[in-house]
């Protein structure tokens, strides 16, 4: 049943040789990897105005200055990541750059930050999408968390089907959003030029605003910088592009940044010109659309496009997280399971882990975007700072043509990113303090996993180098676990006699039915008179504990005689897999406890039922 359901949801498995067919063109990559960055214009300007309005409506004029600084940072980050794509085409982005130039600890901080950030990407994108839905349909407000969780599960299933299918699916909502935003900005500018839209700004550009401080401006700028999240995703996913991978990835990044800059600038200008003020139940983008289009068809089309792209923007995280996890696993800082490809050639374990983490965040923060944004920004700008400063080291080491100019661009981006990180901690500490708890825990986990893999490799390697002599046993002791006398038991005992010099049948009896226990012992002894039968009594209905104690005693005695000890666990296998749920899984529990003993070999005897 599970197999058929999996085929229905995910599709038939792909051959490894089909991987080339999953590579992305620039057209599809823009949809798959840019949805997060492009969708952030739906809430980037709103985050700036939400901070400024706390002073006065006149302070909203400063959104233009904050937006201009965000665009400068976007330029520096874009140039930096184009350089990263060309210098480190294997993917991994900030993790690889920081590890190579700053050392492994800095790389793990960048990698850990991005792992959490991609979970936040999914959570923020989906919760923003549900807010757009509830702005248009207020009756759904009480179901916001449920809607967000269902969207995450749907996107996870889509990504499990493979990159090509998810890219094809995302093409419509992303380009639909691009067309609607272009239409809104152009129509708004035309109406402003023709005088159909009245100037409603609360203060003219450059007018003095009483009470305005640098701290408040930095709060607004740091909040608006959330519009730059997702820019790094393309550098993490370079291996997913068609050849030439570096050129296609760099060009896609440039296209995305140009579109993002135009959208962010246009929306911020319309917000200022129209005097838009943030409202709890109506987004800034929704208010701009109302002013430009009215409450007609185009307004609802824009709201639909916004909801769609915010929902699918989570897919950027699903595209980048598995590759980052793969790089960390390859370096032995995450479980090797993250290196395994699924049926559709995607890193399924990374996709599922990301979905689980995002759903947990949605529940923890009750689906409120504003609570997630500052923590989201820290997770982005810490890796930005490390990667861009790491590229400065790269250029000083590699040099090359115009290296000093490239290093200067990286320095500008690093300084602004560092300033943002400092201001986020200073001004939004109440929202970002979890980062200081999560990161040490992640680093501890990374190092514990790494130490484990190093120790395992060392222990396995020693045997190969020393060519240690194999231990020669003088005989073999086989313990057969017996619940009652059946064909399974008979076949298992017969097999044990063929491989063992000394065979013991062990049975655990209970108090409920002493007559049945005596009957089982008598029946076994009459069937196998040459096999020793041991009945262990359990007053607490436990099978595992008395079995383990008995096997430990026998194994110790066997070792004194230089005998090996094998515990044979008989079990029958139903003809239909689903029928397993109709039977207890005692054999699984017994194998689990016996596997903890290094001097005991655990073996299973399977008896397959025919009907």
Order of alpha helices (4+ residues) and beta strands (2+ residues): alpha-alpha-alpha-alpha-alpha-alpha-alpha-alpha-alpha-alpha-alpha-alpha-alpha-alpha-alpha-alpha-alpha-alpha-alpha-beta-alpha-beta-alpha-beta-alpha-beta-alpha-beta
